[in-house]
Amino acid sequence: MIKNDFSTIDPEQLIKFYPELQKYITISIIEEKYAVIHEQIKDDALFPRLWGYIVIASRNHAAYPRIHHSAPHFESDGDVTNESAVIFEQTKGRSLIIAGASRYAVIGKPLNPCQKSDALADAAHNDQTMFHTFNLAVYNASKIVAVYENRHFKDYFIQWHGMSEKSCTASPVFLSVGASGKNPIYQKSNLAANKLAENYGSSAHTPFDDNNCNLAATTNIFGRIINGVNYGDECFKLPETDSVNGYFIHIEQKREARCDRKKWITALNATFYT
């Protein structure tokens, strides 16, 4: 049975169904609105930070359309993890997934078997991370819930990033859907990424506006899944041009944009909820 809120859930009883996970995770219910699955922080552990946390808002609390937020780059992208958490809460998002370790957490530059040009702990480019696992779990569960609610599955998945001040000089904010500017999807006026860029303001661009910026998330593995790539193929296979659907939104932003959370909240509300 799919519940509308978390008032009747006992975290201690729930975790007993998963004995192999009891040493690693904790489940907390907050105000009956949020279920938080998070790592156990142990001060004496060799690696006190591991995979991070996930927050799921109850069906009664989250707004429609359902929006799922995530941030894969703890620390290395600035304060983007806290930024995405604030935006998730203030816009009544459905879920929030935060990676718990920097993409540079593993020293020595070991090979990333998923995408060799990216660091091993880069959660946006390694399919063996808990971040990717949780994203897939939320994606699949959300499709089931949509069937239960008798609605078309039209959930949006927004992934928040921070970029260098020297990157993409024409675009302080760069929004993409996991495809280059050549993809015809950017010419659709009803594309959510286009609307979000317009509502954010003139400093926000898409790959169609700025074809010199190379941060279009074409190698983002979760974005590839949303855009139709089969499970197991996301490390190396690009989506077909016509399978890119616009439900994955990848946001790159410089420091000023990361710090102005109110502006993002206003833009998101104007795009999805007015």
C-alpha positions as CSV (number, residue, x, y, z in Angstrom):
1,M,0.0,0.0,0.0
2,I,1.3,3.5,-0.9
3,K,0.9,5.9,2.0
4,N,-0.1,9.5,1.9
5,D,2.1,10.5,4.8
6,F,4.6,9.0,7.3
7,S,2.5,9.3,10.5
8,T,2.2,5.5,10.9
9,I,5.7,4.5,9.9
10,D,8.1,3.3,12.7
11,P,11.7,3.7,11.4
12,E,13.0,1.1,13.9
13,Q,10.5,-1.5,12.7
14,L,11.1,-0.6,9.1
15,I,14.8,-1.1,9.2
16,K,14.4,-4.6,10.6
17,F,13.3,-5.7,7.2
18,Y,16.8,-4.9,5.9
19,P,19.2,-6.4,8.4
20,E,22.1,-6.2,6.0
21,L,21.7,-2.4,6.0
22,Q,21.3,-1.8,9.8
23,K,25.0,-1.1,10.3
24,Y,25.1,1.5,7.6
25,I,21.9,3.6,7.4
26,T,19.4,5.3,9.7
27,I,15.8,6.3,8.9
28,S,14.4,9.4,10.4
29,I,10.8,10.8,10.1
30,I,10.6,14.6,10.4
31,E,7.2,16.3,11.1
32,E,5.4,13.3,9.4
33,K,6.3,15.1,6.1
34,Y,9.8,13.8,5.4
35,A,11.5,10.4,5.5
36,V,15.2,10.8,5.6
37,I,17.6,7.8,4.9
38,H,21.1,8.8,5.9
39,E,24.4,7.3,6.6
40,Q,25.6,6.7,10.1
41,I,28.3,9.3,10.9
42,K,30.9,7.6,13.0
43,D,33.6,10.0,14.3
44,D,36.2,7.2,14.8
45,A,35.7,5.7,11.3
46,L,38.4,5.8,8.7
47,F,35.9,7.3,6.2
48,P,33.3,9.1,8.3
49,R,31.5,10.3,5.2
50,L,30.4,7.8,2.6
51,W,27.3,8.2,0.4
52,G,25.2,11.0,1.9
53,Y,21.5,11.0,2.3
54,I,18.1,11.0,0.6
55,V,14.9,12.8,1.7
56,I,11.5,11.8,0.5
57,A,8.5,14.1,1.0
58,S,5.2,12.5,1.6
59,R,2.6,12.4,-1.2
60,N,0.4,14.8,0.7
61,H,3.1,17.3,1.2
62,A,4.9,17.3,-2.2
63,A,3.6,19.6,-5.0
64,Y,2.5,18.6,-8.5
65,P,4.2,18.2,-10.9
66,R,6.6,16.1,-8.8
67,I,10.1,17.5,-8.9
68,H,13.1,15.4,-7.7
69,H,16.3,17.3,-6.8
70,S,19.8,16.0,-6.5
71,A,23.4,17.2,-6.1
72,P,26.2,14.8,-6.9
73,H,29.2,17.0,-6.0
74,F,29.6,17.5,-2.3
75,E,32.1,20.3,-1.5
76,S,33.8,20.5,-4.9
77,D,31.0,22.5,-6.5
78,G,30.7,25.1,-3.6
79,D,27.7,25.1,-1.3
80,V,25.4,23.5,-4.0
81,T,24.3,20.7,-1.7
82,N,22.8,23.1,0.9
83,E,21.4,25.2,-1.9
84,S,19.5,22.3,-3.4
85,A,18.2,21.3,0.0
86,V,16.8,24.8,0.6
87,I,15.2,24.9,-2.8
88,F,13.7,21.4,-2.3
89,E,12.1,22.4,0.9
90,Q,10.8,25.8,-0.1
91,T,9.3,24.5,-3.4
92,K,7.8,21.3,-1.9
93,G,9.9,18.9,-3.9
94,R,9.2,15.2,-3.9
95,S,12.7,14.0,-3.2
96,L,16.3,15.2,-2.6
97,I,19.4,13.1,-3.0
98,I,22.8,14.4,-1.8
99,A,26.1,12.7,-2.4
100,G,28.2,12.4,0.8
101,A,31.7,12.6,-0.5
102,S,33.7,14.8,-2.8
103,R,34.3,13.6,-6.3
104,Y,38.0,13.7,-5.3
105,A,37.6,11.6,-2.2
106,V,39.6,8.7,-3.6
107,I,43.3,9.7,-3.8
108,G,45.7,8.3,-6.3
109,K,43.5,8.8,-9.4
110,P,42.3,5.2,-9.7
111,L,40.5,4.4,-12.9
112,N,36.7,5.0,-13.1
113,P,35.4,1.9,-15.0
114,C,32.2,3.7,-15.9
115,Q,33.7,6.8,-17.5
116,K,37.5,6.9,-17.6
117,S,37.9,10.7,-17.9
118,D,36.1,11.3,-14.6
119,A,37.2,10.7,-11.0
120,L,36.3,7.4,-9.4
121,A,34.1,9.1,-6.8
122,D,32.3,11.4,-9.2
123,A,28.7,10.4,-8.5
124,A,27.4,11.9,-11.7
125,H,29.7,9.6,-13.8
126,N,30.0,6.4,-11.9
127,D,27.1,3.9,-11.9
128,Q,28.5,2.1,-8.8
129,T,27.8,4.9,-6.3
130,M,24.9,5.0,-3.8
131,F,23.9,8.4,-5.3
132,H,23.2,6.8,-8.7
133,T,21.5,3.8,-7.0
134,F,19.2,6.0,-5.1
135,N,18.4,8.1,-8.2
136,L,17.4,4.9,-10.0
137,A,15.3,3.8,-7.1
138,V,13.4,7.1,-6.9
139,Y,12.9,7.1,-10.7
140,N,11.5,3.5,-10.7
141,A,9.4,4.0,-7.6
142,S,8.0,7.3,-9.0
143,K,6.8,5.5,-12.1
144,I,5.0,3.0,-9.9
145,V,3.4,5.7,-7.8
146,A,2.2,7.5,-11.0
147,V,0.3,4.3,-12.0
148,Y,-1.2,4.1,-8.5
149,E,-2.3,7.7,-8.8
150,N,-3.7,7.1,-12.2
151,R,-1.7,9.8,-13.9
152,H,0.9,10.0,-16.7
153,F,4.4,9.8,-15.4
154,K,5.7,13.4,-15.9
155,D,8.1,13.8,-12.9
156,Y,11.0,16.2,-13.4
157,F,14.5,15.4,-12.2
158,I,16.7,18.5,-11.5
159,Q,20.4,18.0,-10.8
160,W,22.2,20.9,-9.3
161,H,25.9,21.7,-10.0
162,G,28.3,24.5,-9.5
163,M,30.8,25.6,-12.2
164,S,34.1,27.5,-12.1
165,E,34.0,31.3,-12.5
166,K,36.2,30.8,-15.6
167,S,33.9,28.3,-17.3
168,C,31.3,29.3,-19.9
169,T,32.1,33.0,-19.9
170,A,28.8,33.9,-21.6
171,S,26.6,31.9,-19.2
172,P,26.6,32.5,-15.4
173,V,23.8,30.0,-15.4
174,F,23.6,27.1,-17.9
175,L,20.6,24.8,-18.1
176,S,20.5,21.7,-20.3
177,V,18.5,18.5,-20.7
178,G,21.4,16.1,-21.3
179,A,21.8,17.0,-25.0
180,S,23.8,19.5,-27.0
181,G,22.4,22.6,-28.6
182,K,21.9,20.7,-31.9
183,N,19.1,18.7,-30.4
184,P,15.8,20.1,-31.7
185,I,14.2,19.8,-28.3
186,Y,15.6,23.2,-27.3
187,Q,13.5,24.8,-30.0
188,K,10.3,23.8,-28.2
189,S,8.7,26.8,-26.4
190,N,7.1,24.5,-23.8
191,L,10.4,22.9,-22.8
192,A,10.6,23.2,-19.0
193,A,14.4,24.0,-19.2
194,N,13.6,26.9,-21.6
195,K,10.8,28.2,-19.3
196,L,13.1,28.0,-16.2
197,A,15.9,29.8,-18.0
198,E,13.4,32.6,-19.1
199,N,12.0,32.9,-15.6
200,Y,15.4,33.0,-14.0
201,G,16.5,35.9,-16.2
202,S,18.9,37.0,-18.9
203,S,22.0,35.4,-17.3
204,A,20.6,31.9,-17.8
205,H,21.2,30.2,-21.1
206,T,20.7,26.7,-22.7
207,P,23.0,24.9,-25.2
208,F,20.9,26.4,-28.0
209,D,21.8,29.9,-26.8
210,D,25.4,29.2,-25.9
211,N,27.0,26.5,-28.1
212,N,30.5,27.3,-26.7
213,C,29.7,26.0,-23.2
214,N,30.6,22.3,-23.0
215,L,28.6,21.6,-19.8
216,A,25.5,20.2,-21.5
217,A,25.5,17.0,-19.4
218,T,25.7,14.7,-22.4
219,T,27.8,12.2,-20.4
220,N,25.7,12.4,-17.2
221,I,24.7,8.8,-16.5
222,F,21.4,9.5,-14.7
223,G,20.4,12.0,-17.4
224,R,21.0,9.3,-19.9
225,I,18.6,6.9,-18.1
226,I,15.9,9.6,-18.0
227,N,16.4,10.1,-21.7
228,G,15.8,6.5,-22.6
229,V,19.2,4.7,-22.3
230,N,18.8,1.2,-20.9
231,Y,20.1,0.3,-17.5
232,G,23.6,-1.0,-17.7
233,D,24.3,1.0,-20.9
234,E,24.4,4.5,-19.3
235,C,28.2,4.6,-18.9
236,F,29.0,4.5,-22.6
237,K,25.8,5.0,-24.6
238,L,24.3,8.3,-25.7
239,P,20.5,8.6,-25.9
240,E,18.8,8.8,-29.3
241,T,18.1,12.3,-30.5
242,D,14.3,11.9,-30.4
243,S,14.3,10.1,-27.0
244,V,15.6,13.2,-25.2
245,N,12.4,14.2,-23.4
246,G,13.2,17.3,-21.2
247,Y,12.4,15.7,-17.9
248,F,16.0,15.7,-16.8
249,I,17.2,19.3,-16.1
250,H,20.9,19.8,-15.5
251,I,21.8,23.2,-13.9
252,E,25.3,24.6,-13.9
253,Q,25.8,27.9,-12.0
254,K,28.5,30.2,-10.8
255,R,28.9,31.5,-7.3
256,E,26.4,34.4,-7.5
257,A,23.6,32.2,-8.7
258,R,24.4,29.5,-6.1
259,C,24.1,32.1,-3.3
260,D,20.8,33.6,-4.5
261,R,18.5,30.8,-3.5
262,K,15.4,33.0,-3.4
263,K,15.8,33.8,-7.1
264,W,15.8,30.1,-8.0
265,I,12.8,29.4,-5.8
266,T,10.9,32.2,-7.5
267,A,11.9,30.9,-11.0
268,L,10.9,27.3,-10.1
269,N,7.5,28.3,-8.8
270,A,6.9,30.5,-11.9
271,T,7.9,27.6,-14.2
272,F,6.0,24.7,-12.6
273,Y,3.4,26.1,-10.2
274,T,1.7,29.1,-11.7
